[in-house]
Amino acid sequence: MASPSITALSLLLLLLISLLSLSSALPSRSILNAAEVLSDSGYLSMALTLEVVSQSLVPKSPSLTIFAPPDSAFKRAGQPSLSLLQFHFAPLALPLQTLKSLPAGTKIPTLLSGSSLVVTSPPSGTGLSLNGVRVTTAASPIYDDGFLIILGVEDFFDPNFHAPAPTRIPVSDPMCGSPSSNGTSTIGFPAASWFEGAKGVMRSNGYRVMASFLDLQLMGFKNPPSSLTVFAPVDQEVENPLLDPSIFLRHVVPCRLVWSDLVNFSEGTVLPTYMAGFTIRISRNGDVLLLNEVPVYYANMYYSDSVVVHGLQESLVMPAEAQEEAAEESSQEEAGSETSDDSLLMDDDSEF
């Protein structure tokens, strides 16, 4: 009979698997309602544009944020190109409270491949801007049904905008020490209250599995940490946790690293994780930051004094050679087990 702890863990992992099926396309009703609200709110050009391009432009994702320029901007610029429109669509839900909490320099992904919006809000906390363009509906969104959020901006964003160098936010240990004396972890997560805000943001942006992992407290630490950084892969890219529960350990780093810390690390910097022997190597492809060759998709998705969450479009996988070594070790263990069983059989035979 399985032990209660193993049974409970299996049930929790099964719950995580079921969450993978929750992601779905943005409801078509949201698009229709949003276009109507845009028109009634004086954004006629964006309303008509949304109706025309919704089938081809809106992604098959559960949430979306649209930044809507006013009619006057359409008159000045003329009919925008498809690529420019894509630059105004973010494939995730960004409530105003979340946007206002992001520090300057945070990158927000868009539907324009390889292009992100940059938070340029002043440090004083007054006003909200992206790519130097003011968000005109910073008090309340034009539309928000939980799936689709529409915010007004005073003009079109410039895809060629170059943000100033980010201001470095100090951390107590930017190089990240070893997660524990022996690199092991235990079940039972301390200080779960740290993650209340992080979980809500992760769920609304398509990172339900990692959010539920924090919520269910599947991972704990031998030495309770004072800070963490979570590199969260989107739900669609999370491998079966039942087959590979170490995926959670591979994506958590034992120190607080906001975006300005990550971009200031030198090429080849290695970060430890809570999986013994697994590290994250920082590299770059142009101005794109890579973690084990996986680009950071949504920098500073959430941050607080203790926890930072960055979104990834892919999972951080074990290197091929490490997988081969693990498979070889597993084969050797199985072979040893079979040999032991054969010896036992021989001993049993000799007794008769």
Secondary structure in CASP SS format (residue, H / E / C, confidence):
PFRMAT SS
TARGET T0000
AUTHOR 0000-0000-0000
METHOD secondary structure of the structure
MODEL  1
M C 1.00
A C 1.00
S C 1.00
P H 1.00
S H 1.00
I H 1.00
T H 1.00
A H 1.00
L H 1.00
S H 1.00
L H 1.00
L H 1.00
L H 1.00
L H 1.00
L H 1.00
L H 1.00
I H 1.00
S H 1.00
L H 1.00
L H 1.00
S H 1.00
L H 1.00
S C 1.00
S C 1.00
A C 1.00
L C 1.00
P C 1.00
S H 1.00
R H 1.00
S H 1.00
I H 1.00
L H 1.00
N H 1.00
A H 1.00
A H 1.00
E H 1.00
V H 1.00
L H 1.00
S H 1.00
D H 1.00
S C 1.00
G C 1.00
Y C 1.00
L H 1.00
S H 1.00
M H 1.00
A H 1.00
L H 1.00
T H 1.00
L H 1.00
E H 1.00
V H 1.00
V H 1.00
S H 1.00
Q H 1.00
S H 1.00
L H 1.00
V C 1.00
P C 1.00
K C 1.00
S C 1.00
P C 1.00
S C 1.00
L E 1.00
T E 1.00
I E 1.00
F E 1.00
A E 1.00
P C 1.00
P C 1.00
D H 1.00
S H 1.00
A H 1.00
F H 1.00
K H 1.00
R H 1.00
A H 1.00
G C 1.00
Q C 1.00
P C 1.00
S C 1.00
L H 1.00
S H 1.00
L H 1.00
L H 1.00
Q H 1.00
F C 1.00
H C 1.00
F E 1.00
A E 1.00
P C 1.00
L C 1.00
A C 1.00
L C 1.00
P C 1.00
L H 1.00
Q H 1.00
T H 1.00
L H 1.00
K H 1.00
S H 1.00
L C 1.00
P C 1.00
A C 1.00
G C 1.00
T C 1.00
K E 1.00
I E 1.00
P E 1.00
T C 1.00
L C 1.00
L C 1.00
S C 1.00
G C 1.00
S C 1.00
S E 1.00
L E 1.00
V E 1.00
V E 1.00
T C 1.00
S C 1.00
P C 1.00
P C 1.00
S C 1.00
G C 1.00
T C 1.00
G C 1.00
L C 1.00
S E 1.00
L E 1.00
N C 1.00
G C 1.00
V E 1.00
R E 1.00
V E 1.00
T C 1.00
T C 1.00
A C 1.00
A C 1.00
S C 1.00
P C 1.00
I C 1.00
Y E 1.00
D E 1.00
D C 1.00
G C 1.00
F C 1.00
L E 1.00
I E 1.00
I E 1.00
L E 1.00
G E 1.00
V E 1.00
E C 1.00
D C 1.00
F C 1.00
F C 1.00
D C 1.00
P C 1.00
N C 1.00
F C 1.00
H C 1.00
A C 1.00
P C 1.00
A C 1.00
P C 1.00
T C 1.00
R C 1.00
I C 1.00
P C 1.00
V C 1.00
S C 1.00
D C 1.00
P C 1.00
M C 1.00
C C 1.00
G C 1.00
S C 1.00
P C 1.00
S C 1.00
S C 1.00
N C 1.00
G C 1.00
T C 1.00
S C 1.00
T C 1.00
I C 1.00
G C 1.00
F C 1.00
P C 1.00
A C 1.00
A H 1.00
S H 1.00
W H 1.00
F H 1.00
E H 1.00
G H 1.00
A H 1.00
K H 1.00
G H 1.00
V H 1.00
M H 1.00
R H 1.00
S H 1.00
N C 1.00
G C 1.00
Y C 1.00
R H 1.00
V H 1.00
M H 1.00
A H 1.00
S H 1.00
F H 1.00
L H 1.00
D H 1.00
L H 1.00
Q C 1.00
L C 1.00
M C 1.00
G C 1.00
F C 1.00
K C 1.00
N C 1.00
P C 1.00
P C 1.00
S C 1.00
S C 1.00
L E 1.00
T E 1.00
V E 1.00
F E 1.00
A E 1.00
P E 1.00
V C 1.00
D H 1.00
Q H 1.00
E H 1.00
V C 1.00
E C 1.00
N C 1.00
P C 1.00
L C 1.00
L C 1.00
D C 1.00
P C 1.00
S C 1.00
I H 1.00
F H 1.00
L H 1.00
R H 1.00
H C 1.00
V E 1.00
V E 1.00
P C 1.00
C C 1.00
R C 1.00
L C 1.00
V C 1.00
W H 1.00
S H 1.00
D H 1.00
L H 1.00
V H 1.00
N H 1.00
F C 1.00
S C 1.00
E C 1.00
G C 1.00
T C 1.00
V E 1.00
L E 1.00
P E 1.00
T C 1.00
Y C 1.00
M C 1.00
A C 1.00
G C 1.00
F C 1.00
T E 1.00
I E 1.00
R E 1.00
I E 1.00
S E 1.00
R E 1.00
N E 1.00
G C 1.00
D C 1.00
V E 1.00
L E 1.00
L E 1.00
L E 1.00
N C 1.00
E C 1.00
V E 1.00
P E 1.00
V E 1.00
Y E 1.00
Y E 1.00
A E 1.00
N E 1.00
M E 1.00
Y E 1.00
Y E 1.00
S C 1.00
D C 1.00
S C 1.00
V E 1.00
V E 1.00
V E 1.00
H E 1.00
G E 1.00
L E 1.00
Q C 1.00
E C 1.00
S C 1.00
L C 1.00
V C 1.00
M C 1.00
P C 1.00
A H 1.00
E H 1.00
A H 1.00
Q H 1.00
E H 1.00
E H 1.00
A H 1.00
A H 1.00
E H 1.00
E H 1.00
S H 1.00
S H 1.00
Q H 1.00
E H 1.00
E H 1.00
A H 1.00
G H 1.00
S H 1.00
E H 1.00
T H 1.00
S H 1.00
D H 1.00
D H 1.00
S H 1.00
L H 1.00
L H 1.00
M H 1.00
D H 1.00
D H 1.00
D H 1.00
S H 1.00
E H 1.00
F C 1.00
END
